[in-house]
Amino acid sequence: MVLMHVVKQGLRQAGFDIIRHPPALPLVHHLREFFAETDVNVVLDVGAYLGLYCRMLRSDVGYEGNIVSFEPVSRSFAKRSS
């Protein structure tokens, strides 16, 4: 798994990417294309609860920019904090 991540990182830096066809997750495929075609340098993750979206952006999409995550619902934040 670590080797695959290193290989993918090297390929991305060279301008290539390895993906399943059809993509396992259509959202992941869409976001990869979106980030490749735009100059996004920060993502606001509102409703971060467990951080799943942030993890998906990092590990599946390959987004390396800034992510600002926060959970505005105190009950959800309290669950996560305990």
FIBA-23310 format. One record per atom (N, C-alpha, C): residue number from 1; residue in three letters; atom name; x, y, z. Coordinates in Angstrom, 3 decimals. Layout:
residues N
<NUM 'Ala' 'CA' <X Y Z>>
...
//
This chain:
residues 82
<1 'Met' 'N' <0.828 -1.195 0.000>>
<1 'Met' 'CA' <0.000 0.000 0.000>>
<1 'Met' 'C' <0.876 1.263 0.000>>
<2 'Val' 'N' <1.925 1.256 0.804>>
<2 'Val' 'CA' <2.825 2.407 0.854>>
<2 'Val' 'C' <3.543 2.565 -0.477>>
<3 'Leu' 'N' <3.974 1.434 -1.056>>
<3 'Leu' 'CA' <4.656 1.491 -2.346>>
<3 'Leu' 'C' <3.744 2.079 -3.419>>
<4 'Met' 'N' <2.467 1.661 -3.437>>
<4 'Met' 'CA' <1.518 2.191 -4.420>>
<4 'Met' 'C' <1.365 3.698 -4.249>>
<5 'His' 'N' <1.307 4.165 -3.002>>
<5 'His' 'CA' <1.180 5.605 -2.733>>
<5 'His' 'C' <2.414 6.349 -3.275>>
<6 'Val' 'N' <3.592 5.796 -3.053>>
<6 'Val' 'CA' <4.832 6.430 -3.522>>
<6 'Val' 'C' <4.846 6.471 -5.048>>
<7 'Val' 'N' <4.445 5.374 -5.681>>
<7 'Val' 'CA' <4.395 5.327 -7.146>>
<7 'Val' 'C' <3.398 6.354 -7.680>>
<8 'Lys' 'N' <2.193 6.404 -7.069>>
<8 'Lys' 'CA' <1.188 7.378 -7.509>>
<8 'Lys' 'C' <1.697 8.801 -7.352>>
<9 'Gln' 'N' <2.363 9.092 -6.231>>
<9 'Gln' 'CA' <2.908 10.442 -6.001>>
<9 'Gln' 'C' <3.909 10.793 -7.101>>
<10 'Gly' 'N' <4.797 9.856 -7.408>>
<10 'Gly' 'CA' <5.792 10.111 -8.450>>
<10 'Gly' 'C' <5.156 10.342 -9.806>>
<11 'Leu' 'N' <4.144 9.545 -10.128>>
<11 'Leu' 'CA' <3.450 9.716 -11.401>>
<11 'Leu' 'C' <2.700 11.042 -11.458>>
<12 'Arg' 'N' <2.047 11.428 -10.343>>
<12 'Arg' 'CA' <1.334 12.713 -10.312>>
<12 'Arg' 'C' <2.296 13.873 -10.531>>
<13 'Gln' 'N' <3.461 13.794 -9.904>>
<13 'Gln' 'CA' <4.446 14.866 -10.076>>
<13 'Gln' 'C' <4.929 14.946 -11.518>>
<14 'Ala' 'N' <4.891 13.809 -12.210>>
<14 'Ala' 'CA' <5.288 13.783 -13.622>>
<14 'Ala' 'C' <4.117 14.110 -14.542>>
<15 'Gly' 'N' <2.933 14.353 -13.960>>
<15 'Gly' 'CA' <1.776 14.725 -14.763>>
<15 'Gly' 'C' <0.879 13.572 -15.151>>
<16 'Phe' 'N' <1.061 12.407 -14.507>>
<16 'Phe' 'CA' <0.240 11.240 -14.807>>
<16 'Phe' 'C' <-0.534 10.809 -13.560>>
<17 'Asp' 'N' <-1.528 9.974 -13.769>>
<17 'Asp' 'CA' <-2.306 9.454 -12.649>>
<17 'Asp' 'C' <-2.793 8.055 -12.984>>
<18 'Ile' 'N' <-2.929 7.230 -11.976>>
<18 'Ile' 'CA' <-3.476 5.883 -12.131>>
<18 'Ile' 'C' <-4.836 5.883 -11.444>>
<19 'Ile' 'N' <-5.861 5.502 -12.199>>
<19 'Ile' 'CA' <-7.199 5.415 -11.620>>
<19 'Ile' 'C' <-7.875 4.150 -12.116>>
<20 'Arg' 'N' <-8.872 3.682 -11.352>>
<20 'Arg' 'CA' <-9.685 2.555 -11.799>>
<20 'Arg' 'C' <-10.606 3.041 -12.903>>
<21 'His' 'N' <-10.917 2.154 -13.818>>
<21 'His' 'CA' <-11.874 2.523 -14.858>>
<21 'His' 'C' <-12.982 1.485 -14.897>>
<22 'Pro' 'N' <-14.218 1.831 -14.711>>
<22 'Pro' 'CA' <-14.645 3.182 -14.354>>
<22 'Pro' 'C' <-14.209 3.520 -12.939>>
<23 'Pro' 'N' <-14.085 4.793 -12.644>>
<23 'Pro' 'CA' <-13.636 5.184 -11.306>>
<23 'Pro' 'C' <-14.518 4.563 -10.235>>
<24 'Ala' 'N' <-13.882 4.119 -9.152>>
<24 'Ala' 'CA' <-14.614 3.513 -8.045>>
<24 'Ala' 'C' <-15.628 4.496 -7.468>>
<25 'Leu' 'N' <-15.230 5.728 -7.370>>
<25 'Leu' 'CA' <-16.108 6.760 -6.839>>
<25 'Leu' 'C' <-16.222 7.901 -7.843>>
<26 'Pro' 'N' <-17.401 8.100 -8.441>>
<26 'Pro' 'CA' <-17.547 9.194 -9.413>>
<26 'Pro' 'C' <-17.149 10.556 -8.848>>
<27 'Leu' 'N' <-17.425 10.794 -7.559>>
<27 'Leu' 'CA' <-17.055 12.074 -6.951>>
<27 'Leu' 'C' <-15.539 12.249 -6.977>>
<28 'Val' 'N' <-14.805 11.204 -6.657>>
<28 'Val' 'CA' <-13.345 11.269 -6.668>>
<28 'Val' 'C' <-12.851 11.616 -8.072>>
<29 'His' 'N' <-13.380 10.953 -9.066>>
<29 'His' 'CA' <-12.981 11.228 -10.454>>
<29 'His' 'C' <-13.292 12.679 -10.821>>
<30 'His' 'N' <-14.479 13.139 -10.479>>
<30 'His' 'CA' <-14.877 14.516 -10.765>>
<30 'His' 'C' <-13.948 15.507 -10.068>>
<31 'Leu' 'N' <-13.659 15.273 -8.793>>
<31 'Leu' 'CA' <-12.807 16.203 -8.045>>
<31 'Leu' 'C' <-11.375 16.203 -8.579>>
<32 'Arg' 'N' <-10.861 15.043 -8.991>>
<32 'Arg' 'CA' <-9.522 15.008 -9.602>>
<32 'Arg' 'C' <-9.469 15.910 -10.827>>
<33 'Glu' 'N' <-10.470 15.783 -11.676>>
<33 'Glu' 'CA' <-10.524 16.620 -12.873>>
<33 'Glu' 'C' <-10.671 18.095 -12.508>>
<34 'Phe' 'N' <-11.559 18.375 -11.554>>
<34 'Phe' 'CA' <-11.795 19.761 -11.134>>
<34 'Phe' 'C' <-10.509 20.406 -10.611>>
<35 'Phe' 'N' <-9.813 19.726 -9.699>>
<35 'Phe' 'CA' <-8.591 20.299 -9.132>>
<35 'Phe' 'C' <-7.478 20.402 -10.169>>
<36 'Ala' 'N' <-7.446 19.479 -11.132>>
<36 'Ala' 'CA' <-6.439 19.532 -12.188>>
<36 'Ala' 'C' <-6.657 20.718 -13.124>>
<37 'Glu' 'N' <-7.918 21.122 -13.294>>
<37 'Glu' 'CA' <-8.248 22.184 -14.251>>
<37 'Glu' 'C' <-8.372 23.565 -13.605>>
<38 'Thr' 'N' <-8.342 23.640 -12.288>>
<38 'Thr' 'CA' <-8.502 24.920 -11.605>>
<38 'Thr' 'C' <-7.298 25.203 -10.725>>
<39 'Asp' 'N' <-7.254 26.395 -10.196>>
<39 'Asp' 'CA' <-6.135 26.804 -9.350>>
<39 'Asp' 'C' <-6.593 26.923 -7.898>>
<40 'Val' 'N' <-7.292 25.907 -7.410>>
<40 'Val' 'CA' <-7.783 25.916 -6.026>>
<40 'Val' 'C' <-6.600 25.728 -5.091>>
<41 'Asn' 'N' <-6.504 26.602 -4.074>>
<41 'Asn' 'CA' <-5.411 26.447 -3.110>>
<41 'Asn' 'C' <-5.912 26.326 -1.672>>
<42 'Val' 'N' <-7.234 26.354 -1.490>>
<42 'Val' 'CA' <-7.797 26.116 -0.157>>
<42 'Val' 'C' <-9.215 25.569 -0.307>>
<43 'Val' 'N' <-9.537 24.581 0.521>>
<43 'Val' 'CA' <-10.872 23.982 0.559>>
<43 'Val' 'C' <-11.436 24.219 1.947>>
<44 'Leu' 'N' <-12.666 24.713 2.019>>
<44 'Leu' 'CA' <-13.353 24.871 3.302>>
<44 'Leu' 'C' <-14.260 23.672 3.502>>
<45 'Asp' 'N' <-14.009 22.901 4.532>>
<45 'Asp' 'CA' <-14.777 21.701 4.849>>
<45 'Asp' 'C' <-15.707 22.025 6.005>>
<46 'Val' 'N' <-16.904 22.459 5.673>>
<46 'Val' 'CA' <-17.895 22.833 6.690>>
<46 'Val' 'C' <-18.708 21.597 7.031>>
<47 'Gly' 'N' <-18.759 21.264 8.303>>
<47 'Gly' 'CA' <-19.444 20.054 8.747>>
<47 'Gly' 'C' <-18.460 18.896 8.765>>
<48 'Ala' 'N' <-17.266 19.142 9.264>>
<48 'Ala' 'CA' <-16.167 18.192 9.174>>
<48 'Ala' 'C' <-16.357 16.925 10.016>>
<49 'Tyr' 'N' <-17.158 16.955 11.010>>
<49 'Tyr' 'CA' <-17.470 15.845 11.914>>
<49 'Tyr' 'C' <-16.298 14.893 12.127>>
<50 'Leu' 'N' <-16.122 13.870 11.300>>
<50 'Leu' 'CA' <-15.047 12.888 11.497>>
<50 'Leu' 'C' <-13.860 13.086 10.545>>
<51 'Gly' 'N' <-13.932 14.069 9.679>>
<51 'Gly' 'CA' <-12.823 14.332 8.769>>
<51 'Gly' 'C' <-12.765 13.431 7.551>>
<52 'Leu' 'N' <-13.875 12.779 7.214>>
<52 'Leu' 'CA' <-13.883 11.846 6.093>>
<52 'Leu' 'C' <-13.641 12.537 4.752>>
<53 'Tyr' 'N' <-14.220 13.719 4.560>>
<53 'Tyr' 'CA' <-14.044 14.441 3.305>>
<53 'Tyr' 'C' <-12.580 14.850 3.132>>
<54 'Cys' 'N' <-11.984 15.331 4.199>>
<54 'Cys' 'CA' <-10.576 15.728 4.167>>
<54 'Cys' 'C' <-9.704 14.534 3.806>>
<55 'Arg' 'N' <-9.946 13.399 4.428>>
<55 'Arg' 'CA' <-9.164 12.196 4.130>>
<55 'Arg' 'C' <-9.339 11.756 2.684>>
<56 'Met' 'N' <-10.581 11.846 2.182>>
<56 'Met' 'CA' <-10.849 11.466 0.798>>
<56 'Met' 'C' <-10.100 12.401 -0.163>>
<57 'Leu' 'N' <-10.102 13.713 0.134>>
<57 'Leu' 'CA' <-9.379 14.654 -0.719>>
<57 'Leu' 'C' <-7.885 14.340 -0.753>>
<58 'Arg' 'N' <-7.328 14.030 0.393>>
<58 'Arg' 'CA' <-5.889 13.744 0.472>>
<58 'Arg' 'C' <-5.534 12.405 -0.171>>
<59 'Ser' 'N' <-6.200 11.328 0.256>>
<59 'Ser' 'CA' <-5.770 9.999 -0.163>>
<59 'Ser' 'C' <-6.306 9.579 -1.525>>
<60 'Asp' 'N' <-7.559 9.886 -1.829>>
<60 'Asp' 'CA' <-8.155 9.412 -3.079>>
<60 'Asp' 'C' <-8.013 10.408 -4.222>>
<61 'Val' 'N' <-8.219 11.686 -3.917>>
<61 'Val' 'CA' <-8.164 12.717 -4.956>>
<61 'Val' 'C' <-6.728 13.181 -5.188>>
<62 'Gly' 'N' <-5.922 13.186 -4.137>>
<62 'Gly' 'CA' <-4.545 13.640 -4.262>>
<62 'Gly' 'C' <-4.378 15.137 -4.078>>
<63 'Tyr' 'N' <-5.399 15.788 -3.514>>
<63 'Tyr' 'CA' <-5.332 17.235 -3.277>>
<63 'Tyr' 'C' <-4.273 17.521 -2.219>>
<64 'Glu' 'N' <-3.366 18.447 -2.518>>
<64 'Glu' 'CA' <-2.269 18.763 -1.609>>
<64 'Glu' 'C' <-2.341 20.181 -1.047>>
<65 'Gly' 'N' <-3.391 20.932 -1.424>>
<65 'Gly' 'CA' <-3.519 22.298 -0.931>>
<65 'Gly' 'C' <-4.016 22.348 0.505>>
<66 'Asn' 'N' <-4.308 23.543 0.950>>
<66 'Asn' 'CA' <-4.804 23.737 2.313>>
<66 'Asn' 'C' <-6.252 23.290 2.438>>
<67 'Ile' 'N' <-6.590 22.730 3.594>>
<67 'Ile' 'CA' <-7.967 22.368 3.915>>
<67 'Ile' 'C' <-8.263 22.947 5.292>>
<68 'Val' 'N' <-9.298 23.769 5.368>>
<68 'Val' 'CA' <-9.749 24.328 6.635>>
<68 'Val' 'C' <-11.043 23.611 6.987>>
<69 'Ser' 'N' <-11.003 22.802 8.051>>
<69 'Ser' 'CA' <-12.152 21.995 8.438>>
<69 'Ser' 'C' <-12.724 22.505 9.752>>
<70 'Phe' 'N' <-14.048 22.578 9.803>>
<70 'Phe' 'CA' <-14.686 22.898 11.079>>
<70 'Phe' 'C' <-16.081 22.310 11.132>>
<71 'Glu' 'N' <-16.512 22.049 12.344>>
<71 'Glu' 'CA' <-17.823 21.460 12.597>>
<71 'Glu' 'C' <-18.662 22.485 13.359>>
<72 'Pro' 'N' <-19.641 23.106 12.686>>
<72 'Pro' 'CA' <-20.430 24.156 13.333>>
<72 'Pro' 'C' <-21.516 23.637 14.280>>
<73 'Val' 'N' <-21.851 22.361 14.223>>
<73 'Val' 'CA' <-22.902 21.811 15.085>>
<73 'Val' 'C' <-22.257 21.317 16.368>>
<74 'Ser' 'N' <-22.569 21.978 17.469>>
<74 'Ser' 'CA' <-21.889 21.678 18.727>>
<74 'Ser' 'C' <-22.060 20.230 19.178>>
<75 'Arg' 'N' <-23.221 19.647 18.933>>
<75 'Arg' 'CA' <-23.452 18.258 19.346>>
<75 'Arg' 'C' <-22.520 17.305 18.570>>
<76 'Ser' 'N' <-22.367 17.541 17.272>>
<76 'Ser' 'CA' <-21.454 16.707 16.486>>
<76 'Ser' 'C' <-20.010 16.930 16.899>>
<77 'Phe' 'N' <-19.650 18.182 17.160>>
<77 'Phe' 'CA' <-18.298 18.502 17.587>>
<77 'Phe' 'C' <-17.997 17.829 18.927>>
<78 'Ala' 'N' <-18.983 17.866 19.836>>
<78 'Ala' 'CA' <-18.806 17.248 21.151>>
<78 'Ala' 'C' <-18.598 15.737 21.029>>
<79 'Lys' 'N' <-19.330 15.082 20.121>>
<79 'Lys' 'CA' <-19.145 13.643 19.892>>
<79 'Lys' 'C' <-17.733 13.356 19.435>>
<80 'Arg' 'N' <-17.245 14.170 18.523>>
<80 'Arg' 'CA' <-15.908 13.968 17.955>>
<80 'Arg' 'C' <-14.843 14.239 18.991>>
<81 'Ser' 'N' <-15.061 15.196 19.862>>
<81 'Ser' 'CA' <-14.051 15.603 20.831>>
<81 'Ser' 'C' <-13.934 14.644 22.004>>
<82 'Ser' 'N' <-14.969 13.846 22.227>>
<82 'Ser' 'CA' <-14.909 12.960 23.414>>
<82 'Ser' 'C' <-14.270 11.634 23.126>>
//
